[in-house]
């Protein structure tokens, strides 16, 4: 089977970030927006994104599609017009802590992406907001194998919803 890396991004000017000291490295991000054409000519249909790990339902989080070192894990929640990743960074690893710090510091200067396998799709016409019709691939069923914070992506409507602080002891270790 062939895997496709899907990159999604957003130029969200007013993204709100909430910070709570008691929430150990948690993150929430919109990583796919439904019924919108992306720069790859794909349109993700509501309900298409599902975990590629059906036994647990979890999805790994990796930095910029680098599968060599996972930085966290979470679940996918299917909203009315978007897919949201709700997870947490691995705060007991250097890679997880570094990724958490980068996402927190980058704010709306970084976007989100996901790696997936296409289970079902079809070609069709898509009418953009200017009324122009374009031939697109409608993605109807996807197995998501990872969600990634990235710099630039294909869809311009995703963003970080929240990134929350870990509680650290005086020697810099994560408190549980």
Secondary structure, 3 states (H helix, E strand, C coil): CCEEEEEECECCCCCCCCCCCCCCCEEEEEEEECCCECCCCEEECCCCEEECCCCCCCEEEEECCCCCCEEEEEEEEECCCEEEEEEEECCCCHHHHHHHHHHHHHHHHCEEEEEEEEEEEEEEEEECCCCCEEEEEEEEEEEEEEEEEECCCCECECEEEEECCCCECCCCCECC
